[in-house]
């Protein structure tokens, strides 16, 4: 007993032919593509920059003084 596919094969072949016939870039088209390609890297960069700056500031404030 075989399981039915999620989509009919004809629809898959039709979509495949359409995307293979497109000769321009097809990335960043949907709303989720913008989230994964833009928002997540920006959030990672902002978080790492914040952590670097906060550790540098704590390093400067904990530094022992020479004249104690």
C-alpha distance (Angstrom), angle and dihedral (degrees) to the residues before:
residue distance angle dihedral
X1 . . .
X2 3.79 . .
X3 3.75 125.5 .
X4 3.79 121.4 -118.4
X5 3.82 114.4 -111.4
X6 3.79 120.2 -110.9
X7 3.79 91.0 -118.4
X8 3.78 129.5 22.5
X9 3.80 114.4 -99.3
X10 3.82 91.3 -122.8
X11 3.81 91.7 59.9
X12 3.81 91.3 48.5
X13 3.80 92.2 50.3
X14 3.81 90.1 47.7
X15 3.83 92.5 51.8
X16 3.80 91.2 44.3
X17 3.82 91.9 52.7
X18 3.80 90.7 48.1
X19 3.81 94.9 51.6
X20 3.80 92.5 43.6
X21 3.81 90.3 53.1
X22 3.83 93.5 53.2
X23 3.80 109.2 96.0
X24 3.79 99.3 -172.0
X25 3.78 132.0 76.6
X26 3.78 113.0 -75.3
X27 3.80 100.5 -172.9
X28 3.82 125.4 112.0
X29 3.77 92.5 29.5
X30 3.79 104.1 122.9
X31 3.81 129.0 55.6
X32 3.81 93.2 -112.1
X33 3.80 92.0 53.1
X34 3.79 89.4 60.5
X35 3.80 91.0 50.8
X36 3.78 94.3 50.7
X37 3.81 96.7 39.6
X38 3.81 100.8 40.0
X39 3.80 114.6 14.1
X40 3.81 99.7 46.1
X41 3.84 95.8 49.5
X42 3.81 90.1 45.7
X43 3.80 90.7 50.9
X44 3.81 91.2 49.0
X45 3.80 91.6 49.0
X46 3.81 92.6 48.1
X47 3.80 92.3 47.8
X48 3.79 93.8 48.9
X49 3.81 91.8 46.4
X50 3.81 90.5 50.3
X51 3.81 91.7 49.9
X52 3.82 92.4 48.4
X53 3.81 93.0 49.1
X54 3.81 93.9 45.0
X55 3.82 92.7 49.2
X56 3.81 90.3 47.5
X57 3.82 91.1 50.7
X58 3.80 91.8 48.7
X59 3.81 89.3 48.5
X60 3.80 90.4 54.5
X61 3.80 93.6 48.1
X62 3.84 95.4 47.4
X63 3.80 95.6 46.7
X64 3.83 110.0 123.6
X65 3.74 115.1 -117.4
X66 3.81 121.0 -121.4
X67 3.83 95.7 -143.1
X68 3.82 100.0 59.7
